[in-house]
């Protein structure tokens, strides 16, 4: 196995007796040049690196005895999109994996090494010992706020491993083994690196169905501040709940739409609820005629004649599938409920949304739209948007625009406001479709 525990050499001599902000900034100038999204501030216990990886949920404290840490920071680039450090001198990405035991099922990852040939270049990949640079960063990192969408770049386990080594106090405890996943032979270019990682993830999982994958993250500027659905959308929780029987198929779709955090699946399952109900939608006039026929005193006298009469009435429906969908929304979804949720994330509905994959969703509302303007064409506009999104998610190439919505982290965030709306519409239809 190639040597991975790259020793850190202190620079700039011994640490000064008192490490001031000015001296710390001077000594960490190479780090700041390479990592402009971070800064040196006066932290809780002295100087600290604010927003390493551009992540404002964490900091790295700079202690008085800081030679190793300063040397480590000056030697690395902390990519915002990865839970990893890039060693500039080694031209290697060190993916921050774990210091906890892997367990029997994945114990064989220790020492796994392979060559990955991609775009005419060879990259040596392996699970190996974490570098001293990574351990120096982990030892001094500090959570600033929670939750962290990146799980504090997985540094917690390494910090715990250094604080509570196995065998402490004469008793064997957790057998920590700090390990990283190394990708060598890298010339840093973010687009090329992300392309490499996407392919690497595919082939690692292709040959090992349980293989860990290299996670990628959004940069802070790409994060969308999405407000979740109103918790008590119908007033205080009632003292008594009257249950109306709901189609079992719809309940299966609804359960699937609420499980997990994948917005694509949640959107599609909620849309299928609406689609299923729209397929069986009948206009009020025909519905009333059917009820009258079934309620007649002699309705069951001739079952065959009754059946033919009901079939004939259903056949009188003059509306096609798209119109059925719109009429379903008109009949059972209160536009004010949808408007309430739109207002919670208004900025995301008043501009075009450009998805990875090329699909473009036009703005749903004009700036400064009133409820009256929104309500005027609510059902048709709402259904058109939902259908366009569904097509871009479900079809390999959407027929009109030849564009799709790919399942990227960015698209998950862009889709989330629409997941809220389609889920709300679906549950309204489930409650009210059999009441009239």
N, C-alpha and C positions, 0 to 999 in steps of 0.2 A: 504494500500500500504506500502511496506517496505520502511524504511528510505533510501533515496538516496543522500541527500545533505550532504555528509560526510565532517565534518568540519576538517580543517587542523590545526595542532598544530605546532608552530614554534619550531625549534631545534637549538641546538648550541648557544642559548642565543641571545642577541640583535645583530643586524647588526653593523659591525664596522663603524666608521665615514667615512672611505674611503675604498670602496670595491675594492681591487686590484685583478688582475688576479690570483695571487698566493693564496690569501685568498679564492677567489671564487672557485678555483679548489679544495682546501682543503675541503670546506664546501659541495661541490657537488660530493665528492668522491663516495658515494653510487650510485648516478645517473649514473656517468660515468662507474662504475663497471657493472651496469645492462644494460647500453646503449653504448657499445663501438663504435658504428658507429657515435656517436656524440662527440663533443669536446668543450672545453671552450676556447674562443678566445677573443682578445681585439676588441670589436665591435665598431660601430659608436659612441655610447654614453657610452662606458664602457664595462664591461664584458658581453658576450652573449654566448648562446649555439648555436654552429654551427651545422647545419644538424640534428635537432631533427627528429626522425623517419628515420634517414638516408636520409632526403630530403633536398637537397642543394638549393632548391628554397625558403627556409625560415630559420628564426633564432628566438631565444627567448632571448630578452634582460633581463639582471639582474640589476634592479635598486638598488639604495642605500637602500631603504626600501624594503628589499627582503626576509624577514623571511618566509612569507607565500609561496612565489614562490619557495624558496629553499626547504622548507619542502615538497611541492607538488612534485617537481622533484625527490627528494630522495625516494619518496614513490611509484613511478610508473616506469613501463617499457613501452616504446613507440614502438610498433611493426611496422616494416617497411611495412608489408603486409596489414595493416589495418588502416582505419581512426578511431582510437580508442586509448584509454590508458588502460593499465592493472594495476589495483591497487594490488600491491603485498600483502599487509596486508589483504585486503578484498577478495582476490581471485576472483576478478570480472573484467570483461571486460566492459568498458564504451565506447560504440560506439558513436562517435561525430556526432550528428544528425543535429539540427538546433536551433537557437533562434528566428527565424522568425515565425509568426503565421502560422499554418498548413492549414488554410482555412476550409470551411464548409465540404468539402468532406472527409478530413482526421482529423477533429477535434476529432473524437472518439479515436484517437491513444493515447491521453493524458490519462494516467491511465491504459492502456491495460496491463494486467499482465497474465502470464500463466506459467505452468510447462512444461519443455521440457525434455522428457526422451530419452536419446541417449546413446547407448553402455553401458547399465547397470548403467548409472548415471543420476541423476536429476539435472536440471539447472533451477533456477528461472529467468524468463525473464520478463522485463517490460519496458515501456516507463515512465521515471520518471525525476525528476528535475536533472539538470546538477550538478555535484559535485563542491565544492569550488576549488578543485585541478584543474579541467578542466578550470574553469573560470580564475584561476590565470595564467595558461598557455596561454589562449586565450587573456587575457588582455595585455600580454607582448610579444606576437608573432609579428614578422615583416616579410613581404614578402621581399625576397632578389632578386628574378628574376621571370620573367613570360615568357611563361605560366606555370602553374602548373598542371601536369597530375592528381594530387590528390586534386585539388582545395584548396590547402593550408590546407588540412585535415579539411575542413569545419569550420575553426576557425573564419572566417570573421564575420559571423552573430553574434557570441557570443561577439566579440570585439565591434561591432556596438551597440549591446544591452547594454553593460556596459557604452559606451560613450554617448549614447543618450537615456536615460531611458524615458519611457512613462510619459507624464504629465509635462515634463520639460518646464519651462517658463509659466506654468499655462494653457497650451494647450495639449489636449490629442493627442498623435501621435501614432506610431505603438505600438501595445500591444505585446511587446517582451515577450517570455516565453522560456528561455533556457531549452531544453529538450534533454536527452540522451536515448539511448537504452541500457539497462543493461542486461548482461548475467552473472549470479552468479554461484558459485560452480566450478570455473575453476582452475585446476592445469596446469600451463603454459607449453605447449609443442606445438610448432608451427604446426607440422603436424596434431596433434589431434585437435587443435583449428580450423584449416582450414577445416578439415573434418566435425567438428561440425557445422561450419557456412554454409557450402554447404548444409547440410541436413536441417538446420534451415531455410535458404532462401527458399528452396523448399516448406516446410510445411507452412511457413508464407504466401507465395504467393498462395499455394493451398487453404487455408481457407479464404484468402482475396486477390482478384485479383489486388487490388491497394496497397498492402502492400509494404512499402519500403524494400529494401534488403540491407544487410551488404556488402559493396563493399570490394573487395580485390585488391591489387595492386602488380605490379612487384617490386622487389628490384632493386636498381640502377644497380647492376651487371648484371641483367637479361635484362635490356633495350637494344634494338638494335637501333643503330644510323642509321636509314633508311633515305636516301636522296630521296625526292619526285621526281616525273617525271619532266623532262625538261619542263619548262613552255612554251617556244616558240620553239617547236621541229621542226618546218618547216620554220624557219626564222621569220621576222617581221610579225605582223598581216596584212593581205592583205587589200588593199583599196577596192577591189571588191571580192565577194565570189559567185562562180557559184554553185548553188544547183543542185545536181543530186538526183532524187527520190530514196528513200530508203524504203525497205520493212517495212511495219508498225510493223510487229512482231519483227523485229530486233530493231526498235526504242523503243519499249516497254521494251525489254530486256536491251537495252543500258541505258535508263532512270533509270531502277531499279538498274543497276550496278553502277550508279554514286551517288545514294541517300544514305545517312547514312554513317556510318563509320565502319560497320561490314565487315571485310575483307573476311569472309567466303562467305557471300551472294554476295559480289562484284565479287569474283573469279568465283563462280558458274554461275552467270548471264552472265559474259563475256565469259565463256567457252560455255554456251548454244548458244551464237551468233555464235561461230566457229562451233559448232556441227550442228546447223541448216543449216548453209551455206555448210558444208561438205556433208550433206545428199543430197543436190541438185547439188553437184559438178559434172561437166562433162568434160572429157578430151578435149583439144583444137581441136583435129582432129574431134571428134564427134560434138562438138559445131559448127565448121565451116560447117560440112555437114548439120546440121539442119538449119543453116542460109541460106545455098545455096538452100535447099529444100523450105524454106519459101519465099525466094526471087524470085523463078521461076515465069515467067509471067503467067503460068497457075496453080499456086499453089492453088488458091481457086476454081478452076473449079470442083473439086471433094473433098469436105471437108472430107469425110470418108476415102478416099484414102490418103489424106494428113495426117490425124490423125494417120493412121496405119503406114505410113512411118516414122513419128516422133517417135512413140513408138518403132518401130524397131531399129531406130538409137540409142535411149537412151538405149535400151536393149543390144547394142553392148559394153557397158562399161564393161571392164574386171576387174576393180579394186574394192576391198572390202572397207568396211567402214574405217578401220584404214588407208589404203592407200589414200582414198579420203581426209581424214583429213590432211595427210602429203602434198599431192599435192595442197590442198587449201592454205596451208601456203607457199609452194614454189611459187605458182602463184601470191599471193597478198601481202605477208609480206616481206618487205625489211629487210634482216638480219642485215644491218648496224644500223637500228633504234633500234632493240632489243639489239645489241651490245652496243650502246650508253648508254642505260639504265642499262645494266649489269655492265658497268664500274663504274657507280655512286655508286653501292653497291657491288663491286667486291668480297669482303671478304665473303659475304653471299652465293656466288655461287661456291666457291672453296673448300667447306668442306661439310661433311654430315650434314643434318639437322634432328635432332631427335625431333619429335613432341610429346607432351602429347597425350597419347592414343596408343603409341607404333610404329606409322608409321615412317619409316626412309627414307628420300629422299637422294639418292646418290649425290655426288658433281656433279654439272653440267659442271664445267670446271676444268682443271688442273691449278695449279699455273703457272703464267707466260705464259698462253695461248695467242697466237696471234689471230688477227681477221681471218687470213687465216685458222688457225686450227679450230676456232670456226665455220667458215662459211662452212667448208667441209661437215659436217653432221648436219648442223643447224636444218633443218626442222624435220628430224626424231628424233633427240635428244630432241628438244623442245617439240614436240608433245608427246613423251613418258613421259616426266616429267609432262606436263600438265595433261595428262590422269591419271597418277598415283596419282597425288594430288587430282584430281576430284573424283576418286574412293574412296580414303581414307576419303574424306569429305562427300560423298553422301551415301556410303554403310555402313550399321551397322558394318560389318566386311569385310574389303577388302579381296577378295578371296585368293590371293596368300600369303600374309604375316599375315593374321588374325590380322591386325592392323588398327587403325583409327586415324584421326586427330580430337581431341575433341575441342570444342569451348571455349578454355581457353584464358586468356589475353596473356599468353606467346605465344600460338599458333597464335594469331592474329598478333603479332609482327613478328614471324617467317614466316608467310605467306605473309606479306605485299610486299616484293620485287617481289614475283610471281604475285601478284595482278596487279602490275604496268605492268609487261610484257604481261600478258594475256589480259588486257584491251587495251594495245597499239595494239596488234595483232588483236583484235576484231574490233577496229575502222578502221584499215587499210583494213580489209576484207570488212567492210560495205561500204567504199568509192569506192573500186576498183573492186568489184566482178561483177558489171554489165557493166564495161567499155570495156571488151574484153574477 
